[in-house]
Amino acid sequence: MGRIFEVRKSKMFARYDRMAKQFTRIGKEIAIAVKAGGPDPDTNPALRRVMQNAKSVNMPKERIEGAIKNALGKDTSNYEQVLYEGYGPHGVALLVETATDNTTRTVANVRSHFNKGGGNLGNSGSVGFMFKHLGVFKLNKEGVSEDDLELELIDAGLEEMGEDSEGNLIIRCGFSDFGNMQKALEEKGLTPLSAELEWIPLNTTEVTDEQADDVSKLIERLEQDDDVQRVFHNMG
């Protein structure tokens, strides 16, 4: 019985850590969006997008409002978004998105994570060409005619439409078409469950289960860093 309790407690703490990390990431994205376009989501599409994502991970309304209010303060941090590129173990390419108020600290920490995880931090452009920067929208399929929607979204930059493992509708567009797609969905009365800019690999590097564990440990190490927002890879 004691062992079962320990396992449950461990899973509970893991879920809490994931949620805390998600809230921190979105809090930084709110700060960046507010600094760039103001605190009104009606006139700030970037903030509107982040608020939708906050709701998708069950971030409390008061915490969202608090993050917006804090971003308007004079003493708040100015976060800079920096993308780091490198190779993990077994030749797997990694892209590390960060939001930092101290790039010197961040690059030192990211390099240390790569070195300790059996990888190498590269220069800008070293692996970025292996990925495509896309807007990714997740929608509830209920009441949506996929064939009609696909035709209607072509002019907004639609590149791909499909389903994820949970049966949600996934729409992808080019990075430069993100705003157009967001606007097109809103005009059709469709509110995405989430809307993100993601780095999608053009090709994958096949690895064994054991090699995948090595890469996953490095990714986990990176994701635990406070300055790291998200990590993308081309592991097959």
Sequence and secondary structure as in RCSB ss.txt:
>XXXX:A:sequence
MGRIFEVRKSKMFARYDRMAKQFTRIGKEIAIAVKAGGPDPDTNPALRRVMQNAKSVNMPKERIEGAIKNALGKD
TSNYEQVLYEGYGPHGVALLVETATDNTTRTVANVRSHFNKGGGNLGNSGSVGFMFKHLGVFKLNKEGVSEDDLE
LELIDAGLEEMGEDSEGNLIIRCGFSDFGNMQKALEEKGLTPLSAELEWIPLNTTEVTDEQADDVSKLIERLEQD
DDVQRVFHNMG
>XXXX:A:secstr
 HHHHHHHHHHHHHHHHHHHHHHHHHHHHHHHHHHHH S TTT HHHHHHHHHHHHTT  HHHHHHHHHHHTSTT
S   EEEEEEEE GGG EEEEEEEES HHHHHHHHHHHHHHTT EE  TTSSGGGEEEEEEEEE  TT  HHHHH
HHHGGGTEEEEEE TTS EEEEEEGGGHHHHHHHHHHTT   SEEEEEEEESS B   HHHHHHHHHHHHHHHTS
TTEEEEEE B 
